[in-house]
Amino acid sequence: MSDTAAGLMMQIPMFRKKVLDELGRIGKGATIPTLIRADDGLTYVIKDDSGGTGQTVRASEFIWASVATAIALPCVLAEVIETRTGELAVGTRYES
């Protein structure tokens, strides 16, 4: 692993948010989108890899949101959120 990759992996926990409440599922998507409230008091939609989509949902959501942000395309900000089971999920702010 490169020094840059190792440094990035060490930084992620500093910015991680944690799930306080699960507010329910949204729709019927394959990624099982779930509405949650995080420890920062805001509401997010997180997606799950277990819905038959393989192990790529979290990574692809985070990568594509990061690429879009880097090239100034309008998109929602991807946030790293720790679930109650300790797994990492990618969430996006939800505003009703």
MODELLER restraints for C-alpha pairs under 7 A, 6 or more apart:
rsr = mdl.restraints
at = mdl.atoms
rsr.add(forms.Gaussian(group=physical.xy_distance, feature=features.Distance(at['CA:16:A'], at['CA:80:A']), mean=5.24, stdev=0.5))
rsr.add(forms.Gaussian(group=physical.xy_distance, feature=features.Distance(at['CA:16:A'], at['CA:81:A']), mean=5.42, stdev=0.5))
rsr.add(forms.Gaussian(group=physical.xy_distance, feature=features.Distance(at['CA:16:A'], at['CA:82:A']), mean=6.56, stdev=0.5))
rsr.add(forms.Gaussian(group=physical.xy_distance, feature=features.Distance(at['CA:17:A'], at['CA:38:A']), mean=6.27, stdev=0.5))
rsr.add(forms.Gaussian(group=physical.xy_distance, feature=features.Distance(at['CA:17:A'], at['CA:39:A']), mean=6.20, stdev=0.5))
rsr.add(forms.Gaussian(group=physical.xy_distance, feature=features.Distance(at['CA:17:A'], at['CA:80:A']), mean=6.47, stdev=0.5))
rsr.add(forms.Gaussian(group=physical.xy_distance, feature=features.Distance(at['CA:17:A'], at['CA:81:A']), mean=4.66, stdev=0.5))
rsr.add(forms.Gaussian(group=physical.xy_distance, feature=features.Distance(at['CA:17:A'], at['CA:82:A']), mean=6.04, stdev=0.5))
rsr.add(forms.Gaussian(group=physical.xy_distance, feature=features.Distance(at['CA:18:A'], at['CA:38:A']), mean=5.39, stdev=0.5))
rsr.add(forms.Gaussian(group=physical.xy_distance, feature=features.Distance(at['CA:18:A'], at['CA:39:A']), mean=5.46, stdev=0.5))
rsr.add(forms.Gaussian(group=physical.xy_distance, feature=features.Distance(at['CA:18:A'], at['CA:81:A']), mean=5.45, stdev=0.5))
rsr.add(forms.Gaussian(group=physical.xy_distance, feature=features.Distance(at['CA:18:A'], at['CA:82:A']), mean=4.70, stdev=0.5))
rsr.add(forms.Gaussian(group=physical.xy_distance, feature=features.Distance(at['CA:18:A'], at['CA:83:A']), mean=6.23, stdev=0.5))
rsr.add(forms.Gaussian(group=physical.xy_distance, feature=features.Distance(at['CA:19:A'], at['CA:36:A']), mean=6.54, stdev=0.5))
rsr.add(forms.Gaussian(group=physical.xy_distance, feature=features.Distance(at['CA:19:A'], at['CA:37:A']), mean=6.05, stdev=0.5))
rsr.add(forms.Gaussian(group=physical.xy_distance, feature=features.Distance(at['CA:19:A'], at['CA:38:A']), mean=4.46, stdev=0.5))
rsr.add(forms.Gaussian(group=physical.xy_distance, feature=features.Distance(at['CA:19:A'], at['CA:39:A']), mean=6.24, stdev=0.5))
rsr.add(forms.Gaussian(group=physical.xy_distance, feature=features.Distance(at['CA:19:A'], at['CA:81:A']), mean=6.88, stdev=0.5))
rsr.add(forms.Gaussian(group=physical.xy_distance, feature=features.Distance(at['CA:19:A'], at['CA:82:A']), mean=6.23, stdev=0.5))
rsr.add(forms.Gaussian(group=physical.xy_distance, feature=features.Distance(at['CA:19:A'], at['CA:83:A']), mean=5.37, stdev=0.5))
rsr.add(forms.Gaussian(group=physical.xy_distance, feature=features.Distance(at['CA:19:A'], at['CA:84:A']), mean=6.18, stdev=0.5))
rsr.add(forms.Gaussian(group=physical.xy_distance, feature=features.Distance(at['CA:20:A'], at['CA:37:A']), mean=5.68, stdev=0.5))
rsr.add(forms.Gaussian(group=physical.xy_distance, feature=features.Distance(at['CA:20:A'], at['CA:38:A']), mean=5.17, stdev=0.5))
rsr.add(forms.Gaussian(group=physical.xy_distance, feature=features.Distance(at['CA:20:A'], at['CA:39:A']), mean=5.76, stdev=0.5))
rsr.add(forms.Gaussian(group=physical.xy_distance, feature=features.Distance(at['CA:21:A'], at['CA:36:A']), mean=5.63, stdev=0.5))
rsr.add(forms.Gaussian(group=physical.xy_distance, feature=features.Distance(at['CA:21:A'], at['CA:37:A']), mean=5.14, stdev=0.5))
rsr.add(forms.Gaussian(group=physical.xy_distance, feature=features.Distance(at['CA:22:A'], at['CA:35:A']), mean=6.28, stdev=0.5))
rsr.add(forms.Gaussian(group=physical.xy_distance, feature=features.Distance(at['CA:22:A'], at['CA:36:A']), mean=4.44, stdev=0.5))
rsr.add(forms.Gaussian(group=physical.xy_distance, feature=features.Distance(at['CA:22:A'], at['CA:37:A']), mean=6.50, stdev=0.5))
rsr.add(forms.Gaussian(group=physical.xy_distance, feature=features.Distance(at['CA:23:A'], at['CA:35:A']), mean=5.25, stdev=0.5))
rsr.add(forms.Gaussian(group=physical.xy_distance, feature=features.Distance(at['CA:23:A'], at['CA:36:A']), mean=5.19, stdev=0.5))
rsr.add(forms.Gaussian(group=physical.xy_distance, feature=features.Distance(at['CA:24:A'], at['CA:34:A']), mean=5.69, stdev=0.5))
rsr.add(forms.Gaussian(group=physical.xy_distance, feature=features.Distance(at['CA:24:A'], at['CA:35:A']), mean=5.49, stdev=0.5))
rsr.add(forms.Gaussian(group=physical.xy_distance, feature=features.Distance(at['CA:25:A'], at['CA:32:A']), mean=6.91, stdev=0.5))
rsr.add(forms.Gaussian(group=physical.xy_distance, feature=features.Distance(at['CA:25:A'], at['CA:33:A']), mean=5.86, stdev=0.5))
rsr.add(forms.Gaussian(group=physical.xy_distance, feature=features.Distance(at['CA:25:A'], at['CA:34:A']), mean=4.20, stdev=0.5))
rsr.add(forms.Gaussian(group=physical.xy_distance, feature=features.Distance(at['CA:25:A'], at['CA:35:A']), mean=5.94, stdev=0.5))
rsr.add(forms.Gaussian(group=physical.xy_distance, feature=features.Distance(at['CA:26:A'], at['CA:33:A']), mean=5.55, stdev=0.5))
rsr.add(forms.Gaussian(group=physical.xy_distance, feature=features.Distance(at['CA:26:A'], at['CA:34:A']), mean=5.63, stdev=0.5))
rsr.add(forms.Gaussian(group=physical.xy_distance, feature=features.Distance(at['CA:26:A'], at['CA:35:A']), mean=6.58, stdev=0.5))
rsr.add(forms.Gaussian(group=physical.xy_distance, feature=features.Distance(at['CA:30:A'], at['CA:51:A']), mean=5.23, stdev=0.5))
rsr.add(forms.Gaussian(group=physical.xy_distance, feature=features.Distance(at['CA:30:A'], at['CA:52:A']), mean=6.80, stdev=0.5))
rsr.add(forms.Gaussian(group=physical.xy_distance, feature=features.Distance(at['CA:30:A'], at['CA:53:A']), mean=6.73, stdev=0.5))
rsr.add(forms.Gaussian(group=physical.xy_distance, feature=features.Distance(at['CA:31:A'], at['CA:47:A']), mean=5.35, stdev=0.5))
rsr.add(forms.Gaussian(group=physical.xy_distance, feature=features.Distance(at['CA:31:A'], at['CA:48:A']), mean=5.17, stdev=0.5))
rsr.add(forms.Gaussian(group=physical.xy_distance, feature=features.Distance(at['CA:31:A'], at['CA:49:A']), mean=6.18, stdev=0.5))
rsr.add(forms.Gaussian(group=physical.xy_distance, feature=features.Distance(at['CA:31:A'], at['CA:51:A']), mean=5.25, stdev=0.5))
rsr.add(forms.Gaussian(group=physical.xy_distance, feature=features.Distance(at['CA:31:A'], at['CA:53:A']), mean=6.78, stdev=0.5))
rsr.add(forms.Gaussian(group=physical.xy_distance, feature=features.Distance(at['CA:32:A'], at['CA:47:A']), mean=5.78, stdev=0.5))
rsr.add(forms.Gaussian(group=physical.xy_distance, feature=features.Distance(at['CA:32:A'], at['CA:48:A']), mean=5.73, stdev=0.5))
rsr.add(forms.Gaussian(group=physical.xy_distance, feature=features.Distance(at['CA:32:A'], at['CA:51:A']), mean=6.19, stdev=0.5))
rsr.add(forms.Gaussian(group=physical.xy_distance, feature=features.Distance(at['CA:33:A'], at['CA:45:A']), mean=6.21, stdev=0.5))
rsr.add(forms.Gaussian(group=physical.xy_distance, feature=features.Distance(at['CA:33:A'], at['CA:46:A']), mean=5.65, stdev=0.5))
rsr.add(forms.Gaussian(group=physical.xy_distance, feature=features.Distance(at['CA:33:A'], at['CA:47:A']), mean=4.60, stdev=0.5))
rsr.add(forms.Gaussian(group=physical.xy_distance, feature=features.Distance(at['CA:33:A'], at['CA:48:A']), mean=6.87, stdev=0.5))
rsr.add(forms.Gaussian(group=physical.xy_distance, feature=features.Distance(at['CA:34:A'], at['CA:45:A']), mean=5.43, stdev=0.5))
rsr.add(forms.Gaussian(group=physical.xy_distance, feature=features.Distance(at['CA:34:A'], at['CA:46:A']), mean=5.39, stdev=0.5))
rsr.add(forms.Gaussian(group=physical.xy_distance, feature=features.Distance(at['CA:34:A'], at['CA:47:A']), mean=6.37, stdev=0.5))
rsr.add(forms.Gaussian(group=physical.xy_distance, feature=features.Distance(at['CA:35:A'], at['CA:43:A']), mean=6.96, stdev=0.5))
rsr.add(forms.Gaussian(group=physical.xy_distance, feature=features.Distance(at['CA:35:A'], at['CA:44:A']), mean=5.77, stdev=0.5))
rsr.add(forms.Gaussian(group=physical.xy_distance, feature=features.Distance(at['CA:35:A'], at['CA:45:A']), mean=4.60, stdev=0.5))
rsr.add(forms.Gaussian(group=physical.xy_distance, feature=features.Distance(at['CA:35:A'], at['CA:46:A']), mean=6.56, stdev=0.5))
rsr.add(forms.Gaussian(group=physical.xy_distance, feature=features.Distance(at['CA:36:A'], at['CA:43:A']), mean=5.66, stdev=0.5))
rsr.add(forms.Gaussian(group=physical.xy_distance, feature=features.Distance(at['CA:36:A'], at['CA:44:A']), mean=5.39, stdev=0.5))
rsr.add(forms.Gaussian(group=physical.xy_distance, feature=features.Distance(at['CA:36:A'], at['CA:45:A']), mean=6.27, stdev=0.5))
rsr.add(forms.Gaussian(group=physical.xy_distance, feature=features.Distance(at['CA:37:A'], at['CA:43:A']), mean=4.48, stdev=0.5))
rsr.add(forms.Gaussian(group=physical.xy_distance, feature=features.Distance(at['CA:37:A'], at['CA:44:A']), mean=6.28, stdev=0.5))
rsr.add(forms.Gaussian(group=physical.xy_distance, feature=features.Distance(at['CA:43:A'], at['CA:93:A']), mean=5.97, stdev=0.5))
rsr.add(forms.Gaussian(group=physical.xy_distance, feature=features.Distance(at['CA:43:A'], at['CA:94:A']), mean=5.43, stdev=0.5))
rsr.add(forms.Gaussian(group=physical.xy_distance, feature=features.Distance(at['CA:44:A'], at['CA:91:A']), mean=5.67, stdev=0.5))
rsr.add(forms.Gaussian(group=physical.xy_distance, feature=features.Distance(at['CA:44:A'], at['CA:92:A']), mean=5.22, stdev=0.5))
rsr.add(forms.Gaussian(group=physical.xy_distance, feature=features.Distance(at['CA:44:A'], at['CA:93:A']), mean=4.35, stdev=0.5))
rsr.add(forms.Gaussian(group=physical.xy_distance, feature=features.Distance(at['CA:44:A'], at['CA:94:A']), mean=4.84, stdev=0.5))
rsr.add(forms.Gaussian(group=physical.xy_distance, feature=features.Distance(at['CA:45:A'], at['CA:91:A']), mean=5.26, stdev=0.5))
rsr.add(forms.Gaussian(group=physical.xy_distance, feature=features.Distance(at['CA:45:A'], at['CA:92:A']), mean=5.41, stdev=0.5))
rsr.add(forms.Gaussian(group=physical.xy_distance, feature=features.Distance(at['CA:45:A'], at['CA:93:A']), mean=6.47, stdev=0.5))
rsr.add(forms.Gaussian(group=physical.xy_distance, feature=features.Distance(at['CA:45:A'], at['CA:94:A']), mean=6.14, stdev=0.5))
rsr.add(forms.Gaussian(group=physical.xy_distance, feature=features.Distance(at['CA:46:A'], at['CA:89:A']), mean=6.33, stdev=0.5))
rsr.add(forms.Gaussian(group=physical.xy_distance, feature=features.Distance(at['CA:46:A'], at['CA:90:A']), mean=5.75, stdev=0.5))
rsr.add(forms.Gaussian(group=physical.xy_distance, feature=features.Distance(at['CA:46:A'], at['CA:91:A']), mean=4.26, stdev=0.5))
rsr.add(forms.Gaussian(group=physical.xy_distance, feature=features.Distance(at['CA:46:A'], at['CA:92:A']), mean=6.74, stdev=0.5))
rsr.add(forms.Gaussian(group=physical.xy_distance, feature=features.Distance(at['CA:47:A'], at['CA:89:A']), mean=6.77, stdev=0.5))
rsr.add(forms.Gaussian(group=physical.xy_distance, feature=features.Distance(at['CA:47:A'], at['CA:90:A']), mean=6.70, stdev=0.5))
rsr.add(forms.Gaussian(group=physical.xy_distance, feature=features.Distance(at['CA:49:A'], at['CA:55:A']), mean=5.44, stdev=0.5))
rsr.add(forms.Gaussian(group=physical.xy_distance, feature=features.Distance(at['CA:49:A'], at['CA:56:A']), mean=6.83, stdev=0.5))
rsr.add(forms.Gaussian(group=physical.xy_distance, feature=features.Distance(at['CA:49:A'], at['CA:57:A']), mean=5.60, stdev=0.5))
rsr.add(forms.Gaussian(group=physical.xy_distance, feature=features.Distance(at['CA:49:A'], at['CA:58:A']), mean=6.95, stdev=0.5))
rsr.add(forms.Gaussian(group=physical.xy_distance, feature=features.Distance(at['CA:58:A'], at['CA:89:A']), mean=5.96, stdev=0.5))
rsr.add(forms.Gaussian(group=physical.xy_distance, feature=features.Distance(at['CA:58:A'], at['CA:90:A']), mean=5.48, stdev=0.5))
rsr.add(forms.Gaussian(group=physical.xy_distance, feature=features.Distance(at['CA:61:A'], at['CA:90:A']), mean=6.82, stdev=0.5))
rsr.add(forms.Gaussian(group=physical.xy_distance, feature=features.Distance(at['CA:62:A'], at['CA:78:A']), mean=5.74, stdev=0.5))
rsr.add(forms.Gaussian(group=physical.xy_distance, feature=features.Distance(at['CA:62:A'], at['CA:90:A']), mean=6.39, stdev=0.5))
rsr.add(forms.Gaussian(group=physical.xy_distance, feature=features.Distance(at['CA:65:A'], at['CA:75:A']), mean=6.62, stdev=0.5))
rsr.add(forms.Gaussian(group=physical.xy_distance, feature=features.Distance(at['CA:65:A'], at['CA:76:A']), mean=6.98, stdev=0.5))
rsr.add(forms.Gaussian(group=physical.xy_distance, feature=features.Distance(at['CA:65:A'], at['CA:77:A']), mean=6.54, stdev=0.5))
rsr.add(forms.Gaussian(group=physical.xy_distance, feature=features.Distance(at['CA:65:A'], at['CA:78:A']), mean=6.00, stdev=0.5))
rsr.add(forms.Gaussian(group=physical.xy_distance, feature=features.Distance(at['CA:68:A'], at['CA:75:A']), mean=6.59, stdev=0.5))
rsr.add(forms.Gaussian(group=physical.xy_distance, feature=features.Distance(at['CA:69:A'], at['CA:75:A']), mean=6.82, stdev=0.5))
rsr.add(forms.Gaussian(group=physical.xy_distance, feature=features.Distance(at['CA:76:A'], at['CA:92:A']), mean=6.30, stdev=0.5))
rsr.add(forms.Gaussian(group=physical.xy_distance, feature=features.Distance(at['CA:77:A'], at['CA:92:A']), mean=6.07, stdev=0.5))
rsr.add(forms.Gaussian(group=physical.xy_distance, feature=features.Distance(at['CA:78:A'], at['CA:90:A']), mean=6.22, stdev=0.5))
rsr.add(forms.Gaussian(group=physical.xy_distance, feature=features.Distance(at['CA:78:A'], at['CA:91:A']), mean=5.77, stdev=0.5))
rsr.add(forms.Gaussian(group=physical.xy_distance, feature=features.Distance(at['CA:78:A'], at['CA:92:A']), mean=5.23, stdev=0.5))
rsr.add(forms.Gaussian(group=physical.xy_distance, feature=features.Distance(at['CA:79:A'], at['CA:90:A']), mean=5.59, stdev=0.5))
rsr.add(forms.Gaussian(group=physical.xy_distance, feature=features.Distance(at['CA:79:A'], at['CA:91:A']), mean=5.14, stdev=0.5))
rsr.add(forms.Gaussian(group=physical.xy_distance, feature=features.Distance(at['CA:79:A'], at['CA:92:A']), mean=6.13, stdev=0.5))
rsr.add(forms.Gaussian(group=physical.xy_distance, feature=features.Distance(at['CA:80:A'], at['CA:88:A']), mean=6.57, stdev=0.5))
rsr.add(forms.Gaussian(group=physical.xy_distance, feature=features.Distance(at['CA:80:A'], at['CA:89:A']), mean=5.90, stdev=0.5))
rsr.add(forms.Gaussian(group=physical.xy_distance, feature=features.Distance(at['CA:80:A'], at['CA:90:A']), mean=4.95, stdev=0.5))
rsr.add(forms.Gaussian(group=physical.xy_distance, feature=features.Distance(at['CA:80:A'], at['CA:91:A']), mean=6.36, stdev=0.5))
rsr.add(forms.Gaussian(group=physical.xy_distance, feature=features.Distance(at['CA:81:A'], at['CA:88:A']), mean=5.70, stdev=0.5))
rsr.add(forms.Gaussian(group=physical.xy_distance, feature=features.Distance(at['CA:81:A'], at['CA:89:A']), mean=5.16, stdev=0.5))
rsr.add(forms.Gaussian(group=physical.xy_distance, feature=features.Distance(at['CA:81:A'], at['CA:90:A']), mean=5.94, stdev=0.5))
rsr.add(forms.Gaussian(group=physical.xy_distance, feature=features.Distance(at['CA:81:A'], at['CA:91:A']), mean=6.32, stdev=0.5))
rsr.add(forms.Gaussian(group=physical.xy_distance, feature=features.Distance(at['CA:82:A'], at['CA:88:A']), mean=4.60, stdev=0.5))
rsr.add(forms.Gaussian(group=physical.xy_distance, feature=features.Distance(at['CA:82:A'], at['CA:89:A']), mean=6.11, stdev=0.5))
rsr.add(forms.Gaussian(group=physical.xy_distance, feature=features.Distance(at['CA:83:A'], at['CA:89:A']), mean=6.84, stdev=0.5))
